[in-house]
Amino acid sequence: MKNSITILFSLLIPFFALSQVSSSEKQALKSLYKATNGDAWTNTWNLNTPVSNWYGVTVENNHVVSLQLHMNNLDGEIPNQLKKLIYLKHLNLGFNKLSGELPKSIGELSNLESLELFMNKLEGEIPESLVNLKKLKVIKLYSNTLEGIIPETLMSLKNLKELSLGSNHLTGTIPTSVGELVQLEKLILLDNHLEGHIPIEIGQLKSLKELVLSSNNLTGVLPFEVARLRHLEIMMVSDNNLEKEYVTVTGKSTPPGLQIIPEDEGMIATDYFDD
């Protein structure tokens, strides 16, 4: 009898080893594979093997926590079923051929820390549902065809360190509440259709290292408060409708080679610095 139990237990071990994630999580991944022409991916999945063996998938404690499929020839729309990956922390589908709108259901991935969907063909508006992703540190949606305004609700994501929305078709103004993103290190909004003044509240972003607002329709002047950002390494505001011309700032001095000439002129000048 004991030998029979031992044999049965031995036979069950491989079965449990294969059952690493729930059926709903596995089905969510399969939905992505089907919706984005998985058989034509650069690195395909063998759906008959354990999920932990699938390219770009990281499994911890029997749950999918990371999906890294950038530059993998995904072609199609992001399926709503992806919301079933409720333990997902990192989603990187950048540099592919994804089209359609960014699903509102992305806002149900409450554990998400990084959302990287850059360099695709996504369209429509940035969904307000992203406000539910309180753990988000990184949003990279640049180089798509997104339109509409920058949602005010994004400014409540207090853990954000990077907000990269450049090279889209965004309109409206930069929300003044951007100053509430106190941990922000990168604000990259270049090559959109943004208008209005550069908010003085940007001066509250004490951790900011990169400020890239070039190629928009911004007016007014560059707020003097920007010169007080002690960690700023890159600043680009050229190709706007500002009242004065500003050269690109790049460097790592403190502040980054900024020279106010003079304050009432509102101009910032700099040399280029090598690393």
C-alpha positions in Angstrom: 0.0 0.0 0.0 2.8 2.4 0.9 4.5 1.6 -2.4 1.3 2.4 -4.3 1.0 5.8 -2.5 4.6 6.6 -3.2 4.2 5.7 -6.9 1.0 7.8 -7.1 2.7 10.8 -5.4 5.6 10.5 -7.8 3.3 10.5 -10.8 1.5 13.6 -9.5 4.7 15.7 -9.0 5.1 16.5 -12.7 1.4 17.3 -13.0 1.6 19.9 -10.2 4.9 21.3 -11.7 3.1 22.0 -14.9 0.2 23.8 -13.1 2.3 26.8 -12.2 -0.3 29.5 -12.9 -4.1 29.6 -12.7 -6.2 28.7 -15.7 -7.4 32.3 -16.0 -3.9 33.7 -16.1 -2.8 31.2 -18.7 -5.9 31.9 -20.8 -5.1 35.6 -20.6 -1.7 34.9 -22.1 -3.1 32.7 -24.8 -5.6 35.4 -25.7 -2.7 37.9 -26.2 -0.9 35.3 -28.3 -3.9 34.7 -30.5 -4.9 38.4 -30.8 -1.4 39.5 -31.8 -0.6 36.7 -34.3 1.7 34.8 -31.9 2.8 32.2 -34.5 4.5 35.1 -36.4 6.3 36.5 -33.3 10.0 36.7 -33.3 10.1 34.5 -30.3 7.0 32.3 -30.2 5.5 30.3 -27.4 5.0 26.6 -27.2 1.6 26.5 -25.5 2.1 22.9 -24.5 5.0 23.7 -22.1 4.8 25.3 -18.7 4.0 29.1 -18.7 7.3 29.8 -16.9 9.1 28.5 -20.1 7.4 31.0 -22.4 9.5 33.8 -23.7 9.3 37.0 -21.8 7.1 35.6 -19.0 8.2 35.7 -15.4 6.4 33.6 -12.9 6.7 34.1 -9.1 4.7 32.1 -6.5 2.6 30.6 -9.3 1.5 34.0 -10.7 2.6 35.9 -13.8 4.4 39.0 -12.5 6.2 40.3 -15.6 5.5 40.2 -19.4 8.5 41.5 -21.4 7.7 41.2 -25.1 9.2 44.3 -26.6 10.6 44.1 -30.2 8.8 40.7 -30.7 6.6 41.4 -33.7 3.3 41.5 -31.9 0.7 42.5 -34.5 -2.9 43.2 -33.5 -4.9 44.6 -30.7 -4.4 44.2 -26.9 -7.2 41.9 -25.7 -9.4 42.7 -22.7 -8.5 39.3 -21.2 -5.1 40.7 -20.2 -6.9 42.1 -17.1 -6.9 38.6 -15.7 -3.1 39.0 -15.0 -4.0 40.6 -11.7 -0.5 40.0 -10.2 1.3 41.6 -13.1 3.9 44.2 -12.1 5.6 44.9 -15.4 4.1 45.0 -18.8 6.4 45.8 -21.7 4.9 45.4 -25.2 6.9 48.2 -26.7 8.3 48.5 -30.3 5.8 46.2 -31.9 2.8 46.6 -34.3 0.0 46.9 -31.7 -3.0 48.8 -33.0 -6.5 49.8 -31.8 -7.2 51.5 -28.5 -5.6 51.0 -25.2 -8.2 48.9 -23.3 -9.8 50.5 -20.3 -9.4 47.2 -18.6 -5.7 47.8 -18.2 -6.8 49.9 -15.2 -7.7 46.6 -13.4 -4.1 45.6 -13.2 -3.8 47.1 -9.7 -0.3 45.7 -9.0 1.2 47.2 -12.1 4.4 49.2 -11.6 5.5 49.8 -15.2 3.4 50.2 -18.3 5.5 50.3 -21.5 3.6 50.3 -24.8 5.9 52.7 -26.7 6.5 52.6 -30.4 3.3 51.0 -31.6 0.2 52.1 -33.5 -2.1 52.6 -30.6 -4.9 55.2 -31.1 -7.7 56.8 -29.1 -7.4 58.5 -25.8 -5.4 57.6 -22.8 -7.9 55.8 -20.6 -9.0 57.5 -17.3 -8.9 54.0 -15.7 -5.1 54.3 -15.3 -5.9 56.3 -12.2 -6.5 53.0 -10.5 -2.9 51.9 -10.9 -1.6 53.4 -7.7 1.7 51.5 -7.8 2.7 52.7 -11.2 6.2 54.1 -11.4 6.7 54.2 -15.2 4.4 55.1 -18.0 5.9 54.9 -21.5 3.3 55.5 -24.2 5.5 57.5 -26.6 5.5 57.1 -30.4 1.9 56.0 -30.9 -1.1 57.9 -32.4 -2.9 58.7 -29.1 -5.1 61.7 -29.0 -7.1 63.8 -26.6 -5.9 65.5 -23.5 -3.4 64.3 -20.8 -5.8 63.0 -18.2 -5.8 65.1 -15.0 -6.2 61.8 -13.1 -2.7 60.7 -14.0 -1.4 63.4 -11.7 -2.7 61.5 -8.7 -0.3 58.6 -9.3 2.1 59.7 -6.6 4.7 56.9 -7.2 5.3 57.9 -10.8 9.0 58.4 -11.7 8.6 58.6 -15.5 5.8 59.9 -17.7 6.7 59.6 -21.3 3.9 60.5 -23.7 6.0 62.1 -26.5 5.3 61.7 -30.3 1.5 61.3 -30.1 -1.4 63.6 -31.1 -2.2 64.9 -27.6 -3.9 68.3 -27.3 -4.9 70.6 -24.5 -2.6 71.9 -21.8 -0.1 70.4 -19.4 -2.1 70.0 -16.1 -1.0 72.3 -13.4 -1.4 69.4 -11.0 1.7 67.9 -12.5 3.5 69.5 -9.5 1.9 66.8 -7.4 4.1 64.1 -9.0 6.8 64.7 -6.4 8.8 61.6 -7.3 8.9 62.3 -11.0 12.3 62.1 -12.6 11.4 62.2 -16.3 8.6 64.3 -17.9 8.7 63.7 -21.7 5.9 65.3 -23.7 7.6 66.4 -26.9 6.1 66.3 -30.4 2.4 66.6 -29.5 -0.1 69.5 -30.0 0.0 70.8 -26.4 -0.8 74.5 -25.9 -0.9 77.0 -23.1 1.8 78.0 -20.7 4.4 75.8 -19.1 3.1 75.4 -15.6 5.2 77.0 -12.9 4.2 74.0 -10.8 6.9 72.0 -12.6 9.3 73.8 -10.3 7.9 71.6 -7.5 9.3 68.5 -9.1 12.5 68.4 -7.0 13.6 65.0 -8.3 13.2 65.9 -12.0 16.2 65.0 -14.2 14.6 65.3 -17.7 12.1 67.9 -18.9 11.4 67.5 -22.6 8.5 69.7 -24.0 9.9 70.5 -27.4 7.8 70.5 -30.7 4.5 71.6 -29.2 2.4 74.8 -29.4 3.3 76.1 -25.9 3.3 79.8 -25.3 4.5 82.3 -22.7 8.0 81.9 -21.1 9.9 79.2 -19.3 9.1 79.6 -15.6 12.1 80.8 -13.6 11.3 78.0 -11.1 12.8 75.5 -13.5 16.2 76.9 -12.7 15.8 75.7 -9.2 15.5 72.1 -10.1 18.9 70.9 -8.8 18.8 67.4 -10.4 17.8 68.6 -13.9 20.2 67.1 -16.5 18.2 67.6 -19.7 15.8 70.3 -20.7 14.3 70.8 -24.2 11.6 73.4 -24.9 12.6 74.4 -28.4 10.2 74.5 -31.4 7.2 76.0 -29.5 5.6 79.4 -29.6 7.4 80.7 -26.5 8.1 84.5 -26.3 11.8 83.9 -25.9 14.2 81.3 -27.4 15.8 78.8 -25.1 18.7 76.5 -25.9 18.8 72.8 -25.0 20.2 72.1 -21.5 22.3 69.0 -21.1 24.8 68.2 -18.4 25.3 67.0 -14.8 26.5 70.1 -12.9 24.3 71.5 -10.2 22.2 73.0 -11.6 23.0 71.5 -15.0 25.1 74.3 -16.5 22.2 76.7 -16.1 23.1 80.3 -16.3 20.3 82.8 -15.9 21.0 85.8 -18.2 19.6 87.7 -16.4 16.4 86.6 -14.5 14.2 89.4 -16.0 15.3 88.2 -19.5 13.9 84.8 -18.8 16.6 83.0 -20.8 18.5 80.0 -19.8 21.8 79.3 -21.6 24.2 76.4 -21.4 27.1 74.6 -22.9 26.9 71.0 -23.9 28.6 68.6 -21.5 30.1 65.3 -22.1 29.5 62.4 -19.8 
